[in-house]
């Protein structure tokens, strides 16, 4: 199991729209995430910065499986209207943040 932290950023004034859209994600997206190894996905917001904490079997395999899947493409298109910094599929680790410190 991998634990991955990701970073994205909202466009100015899109905070409430983003939260409204995430109040209930589409069932097809939920199923796609789970079918491709996602066990948990949490998003924290500080101003316009979004920090995603994902527990997934394999981040690289997940990204490869969903990048061009129609359900994900539709979701990413919807998010593009809200995000200034989007997820980067060109990098195998996406927008992964390096772990600096953890309480043992």
N, C-alpha and C positions, 0 to 999 in steps of 0.2 A: 504494500500500500504506500503510495506517495502522498505527501502533504505539500501542496503548492500554494504559494501566495502570488497573486496577480495584481496589477495596477491598471486602472483605466481612469479617465477623467471626463466629467460631464461638460457639455457646452454651457455657457453662461445662461442662467435662468431655467435650466432643464431639470432641476432637482425634483420638483413635485411630479413632473411628467414621468421621470424615471421610477420614482417610488410607486406611482399609480400603475405603471406597466408591470412592475414586479410584484404587485399585490397578489397576483395569481398568474403564473406563467402558463402558456398553453400545454395541455396534456401531452401533445405530441413531442414537445420539447423535453418535458419531464421524462417521458419514456425513452427518448433518444439519449439523454444524459445517463440514465440508469443502465440502459442496454450497452453502453460503451464504458462501463467501469466507474462511473462517478458514484461515490457513496454519500458524499455530503458536499454542499456548496453554500457558503455563507458570504454575504457582501456587507461590508461596513463602509459608511460614508463619513468623510470629514470635509465639510464644505463641498467642493466639486470633485474631490478625489475619492475614488472608489477602490477599496482593497478587498479582493476576493480571496477567501480561504477555501481551497478545494482538496478534498480527499478522494483520490482516484487510483485505480489499479495501476495504470501507466499513463502519465500525462502525454507522452509522445504518441502512443497508440490512440489515445482518445482524440487528440487534435487531428491526427491523420484520418481517423474514421469519420469525424463530423465536419471537417472543413468544407466539403462540397455537398454535404447532404442537404436536400431541399428544405428540410425543417430548420436546420441551422442557418442556411443562407437567408431564409425569410426572416429569422430572428435577428441576425446580424444586420440586415437591411433596416429593420425597425430600430435597432440600437444606434445605427449610424446617424440617425436624425437627432439623437440625444447626446452622443459621445464626441468629445474633442479628441481624446486619446482612446482608440479602440484596441481590441485584441489583435495581436500580430501573429498571423498564421505562417509568416515566412520564416520564423525562427522556431525550431523544434520545441523550445521551452516557452514559447509565447511571450508574455510579459512577466515571466516568473521573476520574483524578487529573491535575491540570495538571503539565506538564513544567516543572520549576524550573531545571534545569541539565543539561547534557550535555557530556562531554568531546569537543571537536571532533576 
